[in-house]
Amino acid sequence: MNVQESVALVTGANRGIGRAYVEALIQAEARRVYAAARQINSLKEIVAIAPDRVIPIALDVTQAEQVNAAAQAAQDVTLLINNAGVIGSGGLFTADSIETAQWEMNTNFFGTLAMVRAFAPILQQNGGGTIVNMLSVVSVANAPVFGSYSASKAALHSLTQDIRAELAPQGTHVIGVFSGPVATDMAENVPGDKAEPIEVAKTVLQAVETGLEDVYPDAVSQSVFSAIAEPLKAIEKQFATWLPQ
Ligand SMILES: NC(=O)c1ccc[n+]([C@@H]2O[C@H](COP(=O)([O-])OP(=O)(O)OC[C@H]3O[C@@H](n4cnc5c(N)ncnc54)[C@H](OP(=O)(O)O)[C@@H]3O)[C@@H](O)[C@H]2O)c1
C-alpha cells in the first residue's frame, strides 16, 4: 500500500504513539488522516499541524454508537490504525482485579473488535486496505507485573491472526505491531530503554508500504522475537488453512 495515497484513521490519536502516527502520516503526505480521540478538544494541537488534512473525530472505542458514527463519517478510510489502549496496575489478586481486567479487555480487545467489524466493509469497498493493531511483546508471554493487560494483548494478538485470515479474501492486509517499551505516559513506570513514539510510527508505516505482517519496532521486541517469529508464523499459517475455502 502506498501511504501517500492512503486515507488513515488513528484511534487514541491525541497523545503517545497515536499522536506520533498522525505526525508520521502527515510527514508521509497521506491524503487525509482522521484523528480519533475520546475528548475531541484534546486533538486541537494535532489538527493544527495540518488543518486541511487532519479531521478530528470523537471516538471512544468501547461505545458502539460512537464506533458506528465514526464509520459513517469516514467512509473513505483505507488504513485503519487501532492504537487506543489502556493498562491497569496490580496483580490478578488485588481487590479490583476483575474490574481492571474487564476495562482492559473492553478497550484493548473488544474495542478493537468493534472497530474492525465496523471498518472491514469500508476497507473492502475501498479496494482492501490495511489494518494495523498495536500488540506488545507481552502478547506472546505474560508479564505478571501487568498480568491482565498481558492477557488482553494476547487476546488481541489472536484476534489479529484471525482477521488476517478472514479478511484475506477481500484483500485487506493486517499488521501486528509487537512493541517493546515506548516513551509515553503508558510506560512512564517501566524501567530501562524505551523507543521513541515517532520511530515506532515510522517503522510501522514502512511495513504498511512493504506489506509486512509482523513488526518488531525496537530492540526489546527484536530480541524477544528473534528465535520465535518463524515458528509462530508457521503455526498461524497452518491453523489458517482450517478456514473453509
Ligand atoms: N507505551 C508502550 O510501552 C507500549 C508498548 C507496547 C504496546 N503499546 C500499545 O500502544 C498503544 C498506544 O499506547 P501509548 O503508549 O501511546 O499509550 P498512552 O500514552 O497511554 O495513550 C493511550 C491512548 O489510548 C486512548 N484511549 C484509551 N482508552 C480509549 C478508549 N476507550 N477509546 C478511545 N481511545 C482510548 C487514550 O485516550 P485518552 O487521552 O482519552 O486517555 C490515549 O490517546 C496501546 O494500545 C498500547 O497498549 C504501548
Ligand as a Chemical Component Dictionary entry (heavy atoms), coordinates in Angstrom:
data_LIG
# 
_chem_comp.id                   LIG 
_chem_comp.type                 NON-POLYMER 
_chem_comp.pdbx_formal_charge   0 
_chem_comp.three_letter_code    LIG 
# 
loop_
_chem_comp_atom.comp_id 
_chem_comp_atom.atom_id 
_chem_comp_atom.alt_atom_id 
_chem_comp_atom.type_symbol 
_chem_comp_atom.charge 
_chem_comp_atom.model_Cartn_x 
_chem_comp_atom.model_Cartn_y 
_chem_comp_atom.model_Cartn_z 
_chem_comp_atom.pdbx_ordinal 
LIG N1  N1  N 0  3.983   2.623  25.543 1  
LIG C1  C1  C 0  4.385   1.363  25.468 2  
LIG O1  O1  O 0  5.421   0.972  26.047 3  
LIG C2  C2  C 0  3.617   0.356  24.634 4  
LIG C3  C3  C 0  4.226   -0.884 24.366 5  
LIG C4  C4  C 0  3.524   -1.831 23.615 6  
LIG C5  C5  C 0  2.274   -1.531 23.127 7  
LIG N2  N2  N 1  1.703   -0.308 23.413 8  
LIG C6  C6  C 0  0.351   -0.074 22.884 9  
LIG O2  O2  O 0  0.381   1.062  22.031 10 
LIG C7  C7  C 0  -0.875  1.736  22.078 11 
LIG C8  C8  C 0  -0.648  3.205  22.405 12 
LIG O3  O3  O 0  -0.019  3.250  23.678 13 
LIG P1  P1  P 0  0.621   4.586  24.271 14 
LIG O4  O4  O 0  1.896   4.176  24.898 15 
LIG O5  O5  O -1 0.593   5.687  23.292 16 
LIG O6  O6  O 0  -0.433  4.858  25.459 17 
LIG P2  P2  P 0  -0.943  6.229  26.120 18 
LIG O7  O7  O 0  0.099   7.253  26.031 19 
LIG O8  O8  O 0  -1.455  5.824  27.457 20 
LIG O9  O9  O 0  -2.165  6.633  25.154 21 
LIG C9  C9  C 0  -3.272  5.789  25.084 22 
LIG C10 C10 C 0  -4.255  6.369  24.092 23 
LIG O10 O10 O 0  -5.389  5.495  24.005 24 
LIG C11 C11 C 0  -6.551  6.288  24.216 25 
LIG N3  N3  N 0  -7.660  5.514  24.750 26 
LIG C12 C12 C 0  -7.736  4.846  25.929 27 
LIG N4  N4  N 0  -8.936  4.277  26.059 28 
LIG C13 C13 C 0  -9.652  4.601  24.941 29 
LIG C14 C14 C 0  -10.965 4.325  24.506 30 
LIG N5  N5  N 0  -11.840 3.590  25.241 31 
LIG N6  N6  N 0  -11.359 4.812  23.300 32 
LIG C15 C15 C 0  -10.510 5.541  22.557 33 
LIG N7  N7  N 0  -9.267  5.880  22.930 34 
LIG C16 C16 C 0  -8.844  5.401  24.119 35 
LIG C17 C17 C 0  -6.100  7.386  25.170 36 
LIG O11 O11 O 0  -7.032  8.432  25.168 37 
LIG P3  P3  P 0  -7.230  9.438  26.453 38 
LIG O12 O12 O 0  -6.200  10.515 26.298 39 
LIG O13 O13 O 0  -8.634  9.899  26.313 40 
LIG O14 O14 O 0  -7.000  8.604  27.688 41 
LIG C18 C18 C 0  -4.769  7.739  24.532 42 
LIG O15 O15 O 0  -4.967  8.541  23.404 43 
LIG C19 C19 C 0  -1.702  0.992  23.130 44 
LIG O16 O16 O 0  -2.540  0.056  22.510 45 
LIG C20 C20 C 0  -0.653  0.270  23.963 46 
LIG O17 O17 O 0  -1.161  -0.890 24.591 47 
LIG C21 C21 C 0  2.358   0.634  24.144 48 
# 
loop_
_chem_comp_bond.comp_id 
_chem_comp_bond.atom_id_1 
_chem_comp_bond.atom_id_2 
_chem_comp_bond.value_order 
_chem_comp_bond.pdbx_ordinal 
LIG N1  C1  SING 1  
LIG C1  O1  DOUB 2  
LIG C1  C2  SING 3  
LIG C2  C3  SING 4  
LIG C2  C21 DOUB 5  
LIG C3  C4  DOUB 6  
LIG C4  C5  SING 7  
LIG C5  N2  DOUB 8  
LIG N2  C6  SING 9  
LIG N2  C21 SING 10 
LIG C6  O2  SING 11 
LIG C6  C20 SING 12 
LIG O2  C7  SING 13 
LIG C7  C8  SING 14 
LIG C7  C19 SING 15 
LIG C8  O3  SING 16 
LIG O3  P1  SING 17 
LIG P1  O4  DOUB 18 
LIG P1  O5  SING 19 
LIG P1  O6  SING 20 
LIG O6  P2  SING 21 
LIG P2  O7  DOUB 22 
LIG P2  O8  SING 23 
LIG P2  O9  SING 24 
LIG O9  C9  SING 25 
LIG C9  C10 SING 26 
LIG C10 O10 SING 27 
LIG C10 C18 SING 28 
LIG O10 C11 SING 29 
LIG C11 N3  SING 30 
LIG C11 C17 SING 31 
LIG N3  C12 SING 32 
LIG N3  C16 SING 33 
LIG C12 N4  DOUB 34 
LIG N4  C13 SING 35 
LIG C13 C14 SING 36 
LIG C13 C16 DOUB 37 
LIG C14 N5  SING 38 
LIG C14 N6  DOUB 39 
LIG N6  C15 SING 40 
LIG C15 N7  DOUB 41 
LIG N7  C16 SING 42 
LIG C17 O11 SING 43 
LIG C17 C18 SING 44 
LIG O11 P3  SING 45 
LIG P3  O12 DOUB 46 
LIG P3  O13 SING 47 
LIG P3  O14 SING 48 
LIG C18 O15 SING 49 
LIG C19 O16 SING 50 
LIG C19 C20 SING 51 
LIG C20 O17 SING 52 
# 
